[in-house]
Amino acid sequence: MEDSVKKKGKFHFKGERTRSTLIIVAVLAVYVVSIHLNIHWLYTIITALVSAGVTYELVHAVGAESKLLFGVSIAVSAAYVVTVGFHIRLPHPMVLLSFYVMLLLALTVLNHRRIQFIHAAMAFFASICAPYALSCFIRLNDLPYLNGRFTHLEGLFLFWLSFTCSWVTDVFAFLVGRKIGKHKMCPGISPKKSWEGAIFGTLITAAINVLVLLGYTLVATKLMGRTSFWLDTPLKYLYVVPLSVALSVVGMFGDLALSVLKRNVGIKDFSNLLPGHGGIADRFDSCMFVLPTLYGIFSLIYG
């Protein structure tokens, strides 16, 4: 009887994981379609919702319970993404930022029984860093605004570059590591990660990115009649390899960084919103490091 209960429970977990996977795939499909069709308002709203979710989970992870603190930090997080998505220039952003800091500190004073300093500190970190990082999805898609050096198609390629270096690296690192991984990367932080998985995951991602670049180049030159795509040199296929490796390493570092946070506060996942996958922050931990790195590189070179 006990075995049947265990089997039933195990089967139920698999069903929840399958449903969570389908939800993730469906939202991702809508997001990808909206970006490729340049439906600006739709992918801006989706990014804002994801950012708000990540902010909530990070603030909740440190034990915050104040609805007011959640409301303020989530509102700031979503509003930041909206300003980026609709190209709204805020007057005196540093002044607004300092006012925001003072507001959070005021909440700790006025409601010190429920809001600790660490709660306010995490609210600030989550509501500024998370939306900035995730809004780089939008910034990459808006690269035509960056001195006119890029087109929407180049922005789409960089979107996929960031996506593969964030998620594909993680998937293949897990699959390969589970099969042949013997040397643990950081056993005190993430026991399942291995050096073998990290290396193979990075190399597979680099190979996929070369193929993605080839595909976009063929679309641009053969179907759209353009003379070049992305970088006007055959060496672009070589350039994408070290870029992919660097971004994959950054993504794995981001994953480990948020794993440290989870261990510090004694939780396995940031939430159970997506059973079998954890929370939104668990799915976008790598993205929050890869996206600003990739956008920063192109901003410094071409901005």
MARGU-719498 format. One record per atom (N, C-alpha, C): residue in one letter; x, z, y. Coordinates in pm, whole numbers, plus 50000, padded with zeros to 5 digits. Example, Ala and Ser with C-alpha at 12.3 -4.5 7.8 and 13.67 -1.06 7.14 Angstrom:
# MARGU-719498
a513195078049431/a512305078049550/a513205078049670/s512855070849775/s513675071449894/s512905078750003/
# end
This chain:
# MARGU-719498
m500835000049880/m500005000050000/m500875000050125/e501915008250118/e502815009150234/e503524995950258/d503914989050147/d504594976250161/d503684965950225/s502404966250184/s501484956350239/s501274958350388/v501294971150431/v501164974050573/v502374968850649/k503544970850590/k504764966050654/k504754950950665/k504314944250557/k504284929750559/k503274924750662/k502144931850666/k501134927950763/k501644929650905/g502314940850928/g502874943151060/g503924932951096/k504744929450998/k505794919551023/k505174906051054/f504124902450979/f503454889751003/f502804889651141/h502244901051179/h501594902051310/h502614900251422/f503804905751403/f504854904251503/f505254889751519/k505344882751404/k505694868551412/k504634860751487/g503344864551465/g502284857751537/g502374860151686/e502694872351728/e502854875451869/e504024867651928/r505124866951855/r506294859651903/r505964844851919/t505204839451823/t504824825351832/t503964822751955/r503004831651979/r502164830052098/r502984831152225/s503934840552228/s504794842052345/s505624829552367/t506144823952257/t506944811752268/t506114800252323/l504874799052275/l504004788352324/l503704790052473/i503514802452516/i503264805052658/i504474800952741/i505674804952694/i506904801552766/i507064786552775/v506854779552662/v507004764952659/v505984758252752/a504744763352751/a503694757352835/a504014758852983/v504424771053023/v504774773353164/v505984764953203/l506974764553113/l508174756653141/l507834741853154/a506914736953068/a506524722853074/a505854719653208/v504954728553251/v504294726453381/v505324726653493/y506274735853482/y507314736953586/y508174724353591/v508594719653474/v509444707653467/v508694695453521/v507434693953482/v506644682653530/v506464683353681/s506194695253733/s505994696753877/s507264693553955/i508414697053899/i509684693953966/i509964678953961/h509744672753844/h510024658453832/h509064650053916/l507814654553929/l506864647454014/l506924652054159/n507794661854183/n508004667354318/n506704673054376/i505964680454291/i504764687554338/i505244700754397/h505564700254523/h506304710954588/h505594724354581/w504314724554614/w503574737154620/w503474743754483/l503374735454376/l503174740954242/l504434747954191/y505594741054200/y506794747754147/y507264759154239/t506854758754366/t507164770154453/t506364782454412/i505074780554384/i504224791754343/i504684797454210/i505014788754114/i505494793553983/i506774801553998/t507704796554081/t508954803754104/t508694817254170/a507754817554265/a507424830154332/a506834840254234/l505974835654143/l505374844554044/l506424849953948/v507334841353904/v508414845853815/v509284855953887/s509604853254012/s510424862454091/s509744875954107/a508444875654132/a507684888154146/a507694895954015/g507574888853903/g507604895353773/g508934901753743/v510024894653774/v511364900053753/v511574912453840/t511124911753964/t511254923254055/t510524935354002/y509294933253958/y508524944453902/y509244950853784/e509744942453692/e510374947753571/e511664955253602/l512454950353695/l513704957153730/l513434970553796/v512444970953887/v512104983653954/v511504993453854/h510664988653766/h510044997153666/h511095002553567/a512154994853543/a513174998853446/a513875011753485/v513995014353614/v514705026553658/v513755038353673/g512515036753627/g511575047953625/g510655049153745/a510635039253832/a509755039953949/a508295039353906/e507455046753974/e506025047053943/e505145045054066/s505755044654184/s504995043554308/s504395029554322/k503075028754332/k502415015854351/k502795009754486/l503015018254585/l503385013354717/l504755006654712/l505695012854643/l507025006954630/l506964993754555/f506184993354447/f506014980854372/f505404970254462/g504374973954536/g503694964254621/g504584958354727/v505374966854793/v506264962154899/v507344953054843/s508004957354735/s509124949554680/s508634936354620/i507494936554553/i506954924154495/i506544914454605/a505924919554711/a505504911054823/a506704904454890/v507774912154911/v508984906654973/v509614896154882/s509644898954752/s510224889654656/s509504876154656/a508184876654646/a507394864254644/a507474857054778/a507424864654888/a507464858555022/a508784851355045/y509884857054995/y511184850555012/y511184836654948/v510664835854825/v510624822954756/v509754813054832/v508624817754885/v507724808954959/v508414803355084/t509184811755154/t509884806855274/t510904796055237/v511544797655121/v512494787455076/v511754774755035/g510684776454958/g509954764954907/g509324756455015/f508824762755121/f508154755255227/f509034753855352/h510334756655336/h511324754755443/h510914762155571/i510524774755554/i510164783055669/i511394790755714/r511814788555836/r512984795455891/r512544808355958/l512984819455904/l512634832355961/l513544835456080/p512984840756188/p513814844256304/p514614856956275/h515884856656310/h516764868256296/h516674874656156/p517084867456053/p516944872555916/p517674885755891/m518844887655953/m519574900055932/m518854912055993/v518174909756106/v517384920456168/v516224924056077/l515544913956022/l514444916355929/l514934923755805/l516114919955759/l516674926555641/l516964941355667/s517504944255786/s517784958355820/s516484966355833/f515424960255888/f514124966855896/f513584969755755/y513814960455665/y513354962255527/y514064973955460/v515364974955483/v516134986255430/v515594999355485/m515344999755616/m514825012055676/m513435015455624/l512625005355595/l511295007755539/l511395014255402/l512295009055318/l512465014755185/l512975029155193/l513905031755283/l514425045355300/l513345054655355/a512505049255442/a511405057355496/a510435061355385/l510215052255289/l509335055455177/l509885066755093/t511225067055078/t511835077955000/t511675091455071/v511645091055204/v511485103555280/v510025108055279/l509125098655302/l507705102155314/l507085105455177/n507655099855071/n507095102254938/n508215105854841/h509015115854881/h510215119054804/h509915124754666/r508725129254644/r508385134554512/r508245123454407/r507885111554451/r507665100554356/r508685089354371/i509275087954488/i510225077054510/i511625082854532/q512475080854436/q513865085254447/q514695074254512/f515895078254553/f516775068554619/f517105057054526/i517315060054397/i517645049354303/i516495039454288/h515265044254303/h514115035154298/h514135025554417/a514415031054535/a514465022654655/a515635012854648/a516785017554595/a517955008954584/a517684997254490/m517045000154376/m516724989354283/m515674980054342/a514714985654417/a513694977254481/a514354967354578/f515344972054653/f516054963254744/f516824952554668/f517574956954568/f518374947554488/f517484937054423/a516414941654358/a515554932454283/a514814922754374/s514314927654486/s513474919254572/s514274909954663/i515594911654665/i516444902454743/i517254893454651/c517934899354554/c518824891554467/c518034882554372/a516974887854310/a516204879854214/a515564867654280/p514844869254392/p514234857254453/p515264847554508/y516394852754561/y517424843454608/y517954834954493/a518254841754380/a518804834554265/a517804824354211/l516564828554188/l515574819654129/l515144808654225/s515194811454355/s514844801054452/s515864789754454/c517014792154392/c518014781354382/c517524770054294/f516524772554206/f515844761654138/f515284751954242/i514624757654344/i514034749554450/i515134743254535/r516154750854567/r517254745654650/r517944733854584/l518144734554452/l518764723354381/l517864711054386/n516574713154372/n515644701954378/n515544696254519/d515884704354619/d515824699954758/d517184695354810/l518074691654720/l519414687354763/l519414675454858/p518394666754857/p518384656054958/p518474661355101/y518054674155121/y518134679955255/y519564684255290/l520464684155191/l521824688655212/l522674676755260/n522614673855389/n523394663155450/n523074649255394/g521964648155323/g521584635055271/g522544629355169/r523384637655109/r524384632855013/r523814630754874/f522654636354848/f522074635654714/f520644630554723/t520154625954608/t518754621654598/t518004631454510/h516704629354501/h515874638054416/h516334637254270/l516794625654228/l517244623854090/l518474632354062/e519404632954157/e520574641654139/e520174656254132/g519184659854212/g518684673554206/g518094676754070/l517394667054010/l516834669053878/l517924670953773/f518984663253784/f520094664853690/f520704678753701/l520894683453823/l521474696853841/l520504707653793/f519204705053803/f518234714353747/f518444715753597/w518584704453528/w518794704953383/w520164710853349/l521134708353434/l522464714153412/l522374729453415/s521664734853513/s521514749353521/s520674754753405/f519664747153366/f518794751453256/f519564752153125/t520324741853093/t521054741752966/t522134752652963/c522824754353075/c523894764453079/c523324778553072/s522064780253107/s521434793453101/s520794796152966/w519954787052922/w519134789552803/w519714783252677/v520174770852686/v520674763952566/v521934770852514/t522804775052606/t523994782452564/t523604795052488/d522634802152541/d522194814652478/d521594812152341/v520784801652328/v520134798552200/v521164795052093/f522084785852126/f523064781752026/f524094792651999/a524404800652099/a525314811952077/a524694821751977/f523374823851988/f522674832751895/f522634826851755/l522264813951745/l522124807651614/l523454806551541/v524484802151613/v525804800851551/v526394814551520/g526234823751614/g526754837251593/g526124844251474/r524834841551451/r524154847751338/r524684842451205/k525154829951205/k525644823851081/k527114826951054/i527954825251156/i529404826451130/i530084836651221/g529324843451306/g529934852951399/g530514865151329/k531804867251345/k532484878751284/k533154887751388/h533534882051501/h534234889651604/h533264892651719/k532894905251732/k531944909251834/k532554908251973/m531744903052065/m532214901252202/m532224914552277/c531064920952282/c530934933852351/c530034942752267/p530564948552159/p529714956352068/p529064968352134/g529674973752239/g529094985152308/g527954981452401/i527824968552431/i526774963952523/i525724955752450/s526174945552377/s525254936752305/s525864933852168/p525514941852067/p526154940851934/p525974927351865/k524944919651901/k524674907051832/k525494895451885/k526144897051999/k526914886052057/k528314885551996/s528734873651959/s530054871851898/s530834861351974/w532154861851958/w533014851952022/w532774838051963/e532544837451832/e532284824451770/e531024818151827/g529974826251840/g528724821051896/g528904816652040/a529634824552119/a529854821152260/a530614807952273/i531664806152192/i532474793952202/i531674781752160/f531014782552045/f530234771051998/f529044768352090/g528394778752138/g527284776852230/g527714769752357/t528884773352409/t529404767052530/t529774752552505/l530434749652392/l530844735952361/l529634726952336/i528634732052265/i527434724152240/i526704721252371/t526634731052459/t526004729152589/t526724718552671/a528064718952670/a528844708852743/a528564694952690/a528474693552557/a528184680552497/a526784675752535/i525814684852533/i524444681252573/i524404676852718/n525144683752804/n525134680252947/n525744666552971/v526744662852893/v527314649352904/v526244638852868/l525484641552762/l524424632452721/l523304631852826/v522964643452884/v521954643752990/v522414635553110/l523674637053147/l524224629253259/l524194614353227/l524514610853104/l524454596753063/l523024591553073/g522054599553028/g520664595453035/g520184593253178/y520504602453267/y520104600953407/y520824589153473/t522074586853434/t522824575653490/t522184562353448/l521754561253322/l521104549153275/l519764546853345/v519034557853368/v517764556653440/v518004551653582/a519024557253647/a519304553653786/a519814539353798/t520684535253707/t521314522053720/t520514510853655/k519944513553540/k519224502953467/k517774501553511/l517094512753534/l515684512253568/l515424512253717/m516284519253792/m516064520253936/m516964510954016/g517894504253950/g518734494354016/g519784499954109/r520134512754093/r521164518654178/r522544515054126/t523504514954215/t524874511354176/t525634523354119/s525204535554152/s525904547354102/s524924559054095/f525354569454025/f524544581554014/f525454593654017/w525044603754093/w525754616354110/w527124614154174/l528164612754097/l529494610054152/l529874595654121/d530314588454221/d530624574254204/d531994572454139/t532134577454018/t533384576253943/t533114578553795/p533764571053707/p533594573253562/p534044587153518/l534884593653600/l535374606953565/l534294617753572/k533104613953619/k532044623953629/k531704629853493/y531904622053386/y531634627253252/y532664637753212/l533864636753268/l534864646953244/l534624658953334/y534194656453457/y533944667453550/y532844676753501/v531834671153434/v530694679153393/v531064689053283/v532154686253209/v532554695253100/v533064708653152/p534094708853241/p534524721953292/p533444729053373/l532584721253441/l531484727353515/l530514734153419/s530224727553307/s529324733453207/s529934745953146/v531234745453116/v531904757053057/v531854768853153/a532174766253280/a532184776953380/a530804783153396/l529764774753403/l528404779853421/l527914787253296/s528314782553179/s527934789453056/s528554803453051/v529804804353093/v530474817453096/v529784826653197/v529444821153313/v528734829053414/v527384833853360/g526684824953287/g525404828653230/g525514839953128/m526534839253042/m526744849852944/m527104863053012/f527864862153122/f528184874153198/f526934880353257/g526034871853308/g524774876853363/g523924883753258/d523894877853139/d523164883953028/d523724897752996/l525054898752990/l525694911552959/l525484921653072/a525504916853196/a525344925953310/a523984932853306/l522934925253278/l521614931353271/l521424939353142/s522194935953038/s522174944152916/s522764957852945/v523784958353031/v524354971253072/v523294979653142/l522524973153230/l521454980353300/l520454986153201/k520054978153103/k519094982953003/k519654994652924/r520924994052891/r521535005152816/r521625017552904/n521925015653031/n522035027153122/n520725034653136/v519605027353133/v518305033853149/v517605036153016/g518265032352906/g517745035452773/g516555027352728/i516535014252760/i515445005652714/i516004993752639/k515194987852551/k515634976152475/k515304963252550/d514094962752606/d513664951152684/d513104956052816/f513074947152915/f512564950953046/f511044953053044/s510364946452952/s508924948752933/s508524942552801/n507264944152766/n506724938052645/n505694927352680/l505884921352797/l504954911052842/l504934899252747/l506104895852691/l506234884752598/l506734890152465/p505854895052378/p506284901352253/p507224892352173/g508314898252127/g509314890752054/g510374884952144/h510094884152274/h511064878852371/h511444889152476/g510634899552489/g510894909552593/g510084906652717/g510704908252832/g510034905852958/g510534893353027/i510024891053147/i510454879353224/i511924880353259/a512374892253297/a513784894153332/a514694891653213/d514214894453091/d515024891752972/d515234876852952/r514294868752995/r514404854252978/r515194847653091/f515234854053208/f515864847753324/f517134854953368/d517684863753283/d518884871053323/d520064861753347/s520254851853259/s521354842453277/s521124833453399/c519864829353418/c519544820553531/c519894826953664/m519724840153674/m519954846953801/m521434847053840/f522304843153748/f523724841953780/f524154827253786/v523604819053697/v523994804853691/v523504797253814/l522254799453853/l521664791753963/l522394793354095/p522614805654143/p523344806854271/p524774802054262/t525394803054142/t526764797854126/t526794782754142/l525884775954074/l525834761354081/l525494756754222/y524484762854282/y524114758854418/y525224762054516/g525884773354497/g526984777154584/g528124767254579/i528444762354459/i529524752554444/i529234740154527/f528014734854514/f527684722454585/f527504724954735/s527064736654771/s526934739754914/s528304740754980/l529254746854912/l530604748254968/l531314734754977/i531074726154879/i531764713254878/i531114703154971/y529784702754969/y529064692255041/y528244697255159/g528144710555175/g527304715955281/g527864713955420/
# end
